[in-house]
Structures are given as C-alpha cells and as structure tokens.
Amino acid sequence: MLVYILKSTVCLAILYVFYNVFLEKESIHRLKRFYLLGALLFSLIVPALVFTEYVEPEPVNQISNATEQAVQQSEDIINVPPALETDVLDVAPLLWSIYFVGLFFFGLKFLRNLLQIVSRIRKNPKHKLARITQVLLQEKITPHTFMSYIFLNKSKFESNQIPKEVLLHEETHAKQKHSLDVLFVELLQVILWVNPLIYLSKKAIKLNHEFLADQSVLENNIDQTSYKNTLLSYLSPDSEKKYQPLSNAINYSSIKKRFTIMKKQTSTKGIVLRSTLLLPLLTVLLVGFSETKTIVEKENTTSSVHIADSEINLEIEKYNALAKKYNAIPITERVIPFNDLNLLESLYRNMSATQKETAQPFPECLPKENQESATKAQILEYNELAKKYNEMIGINGNIRILKSDVDQLTYIYGIMSKKQKASAQPFPDFPEPPPAPKAPKAPSTSDYADKEIKRII
C-alpha cells in the first residue's frame, strides 16, 4: 500500500509540474479541464496496473545454478537475533489510526458543507429559469454556483443591482457542470487527505473554471475593461465565505491570474506542440509507474506439476509394497534387511501427513542383525513387565496374561545384548495355557424318555 501511495504521489507531481510549465498560462481552458481531471485519474490508475509477461521456463541446470548461488548468498547474511526483531516498534497501526482520524474529519466536513447547501436550497425562495434555478438569500454574499443552482442576494437581485456579466459568469458554471469536477476532487481529498498535491489540483481545477466562465462572458461581446471593473467591484478579502467550499464563486486570490489570462491567446501551433510533448510523457509514466509480472508459461508449468505428481505416486507405491510385505510377517519373526529399512525410513520421512494416513503403516520393528542392543526405554519397559509377571507367578499360579505383553517382552528380550540380558529381570516363566474346555455331551433320546416317565409316575 505504501509503495502505491508513493508512486501515485510522484506521478501526480510530475503531471502537475508539466501543467504549471506548459499549460496553466495558456488560453486552452477546455483542454486544461480534461487534463487536470485526467491527471488525477491517471495517477490513481497507473500505479495499480499490472502487466503480465509469459516466458518459457529456464533449463534445469540453470535453475539449479541459480539456486546454489542463492544458497551461498543466504549463508553470508548475518541473522538478526529474534530479541532485536521484537524490540522494533511497529508503526503501521499508529499510521493507520492517524489516517482514519483524518478520513473521519474530512468526510464529516464534506457532508456538513453538502447538507448546508441543500438546506439553503430548500429554505430560501427560488426563481426557476430554463436550465438553471436562482436561489435568493437574505445574506450579503458574493454570487456563487452549485450544480444548476445560482445563489444570489435577494435584495440586490430584485433591485437589478447584479450586473448581467456576473449572472452570465455564474450561468456558465451551471451549464458546464463545473460542480461535478469540484465534487469529484473533494471526494478524492477526503480519501487522499494525506497527499498535498490533491489540494493543489483542487485549486488549479477551480481556477480553470473561472477561466472558462470569463472566456464565455467575453465571447458574448462584453467589453473586457468593463468586465474587469465589475469583477473588482465584487472583490474583497472577505468574499470567500465558509459555506462556499463546494461551489464556484468569485475569488479574491485568483483575480490577477484571471486578468492575465484574458489577454492571452494560444495559437493552433502551440496547442499541437504541447499535445506532442504530453504523449511521450504519459508513455514514460505508464511504463515507469506500472508493474510487470513475469510468469512461466502455463503449459510448461502444468506438465512439470504432472511429472512431479507421478514421481511422488511411484515413491508411495514403492513404500506401500515394502511395508505390506513386512507387515504380513509377525512382529516376533520380522527381519528387515538393512537396505530395505533405510528405503522405508527415507520414503516415510518425505511423505506428508495426509499421505502417511493413506499409506501402509510403518513396520514396527528393527532388524536384529542391524541393532546391537535395546534402548534404555525398551530395557525399562521390559523390566517393568517382567517384574510384574514374575511376582504374579511367584504368588499364584492362576494369573491373567495379556498376549500383547508377551509379544512385547519377547521382542525386547530378542534384541537385547548378552550384557543387557544378564543385568535385566529374568524372562517370566509363563505357564502353559490351559486346555480348551470340552463341549458338553448332548443327552440321548432314550435317557430323555426315561426321565419323562419317572416324572409322570
């Protein structure tokens, strides 16, 4: 986000400098209107553009070389201790908090000004014409315009004290919809209030509106000197009222530039020259402030994924075949060759958790010929089980023996070294399991008949 804001600000700054140098003092006011609005849109859109470039994948050897170089470079980087990283102050939440406070303030101000204008339109008498509406106010104010509404002092209007040049000036604002430009830039100011160039652009747009209105007045055969005197009669430092930020009004600070521009005439050759300079500038900004993303061609990427998936499936099938082979052998008799054991461990270690759940269980034994002795945990487990059953056998011959315990004792005792067997508990002398009870003999038919006869007698 920060990169986008910086790019947008720099782009708008360059376009604004171009306007001040080549366009502001020229009389091409309609072109300047579109330029100023387009510069704002251009600076907002171009930094967000992403051009995608598809390229063929690099050969495998080049990728491996690049990977090795990246690994070597990463080894030279000094790691920052985690304690130092946690001590760094994260200023992002603070900056965002300040931004949203400003957003709330400027948004509230914008809504207040808009509601104030709507309230003035509703509460005061109006005089409707063909394309405009004159709103008559009691306050002594400078004439100003918002959308198709022209705000005038009621007493001066009814006594015909407002010159026709001023009325024509305000009608031009209304007919050319200058308020739409003002609303657009005011909304941008609410969102991008941290960008100082927004304020400069708003000032330039409003000043150009005055150029357009002055030009329209002078095109109606109004004497330029008389018109200047009329404007001066309306000017004072107090003429800019606080309730006029969204409207077009006669401005005290811009009068000198307006008088200068009234005398200026731009030739067709000058317009063509400035347009020719603008095209390469826009091209350079488009290339410099947009982003280009390079992506490997989809067909090659997809094929490489298929190849990788097929290789993984082959490895899992190889593991399942070996694991199934050794899981079929009882644990007490299971012997896994060293090479097969290493292969099983390597394949099982590289599988994901999901693949392990669907694969054959890992054979739970170690080959006797590849293990010199039992571990300490296994010796401890063996001693506990052996002591338990040895005590039971010494006290009472009738004991309950679990087959799983017998299998575990047999397995651990089988992998113990001679030294471990000598120091461990003796292997329990389990008694032979009792023979299965014989099924009861079914009574014969004759015996059953004899019993029934005796019962009856």
Secondary structure by P-SEA (a helix, b strand, c coil): caaaaaaaaaaaaaaaaaaacccccccaaaaaaaaaaaaaaaaaccccbbbbbbbccccaaaaaaaaaaaaaaaaacccccaaaaaacccaaaaaaaaaaaaaaaaaaaaaaaaaaaaaaaacbbbbbcccbbbbbbcccccccccccbbbbcaaaaaaccccaaaaaaaaaaaaaaaaaaaaaaaaaaaaacccaaaaaaaaaaaaaaaaaaaaaaaaacccaaaaaaaaaaacccccccccccccccccccaaaaaaaaaaccccaaaaaaaaaaaaaaaaaaaaacbbbbbbccaaaaaaaaaaaaaaaaaaaaaaaaaaaaaaacccccccccaaaaaaaaaaaaaccaaaaaacccccccccccccccccaaaaaaaaaaaaaaaaaaacccbbbbbaaaaaaaaaaaaaccaaaaaacccccccccccccccccccccaaaaaaaaaaaac
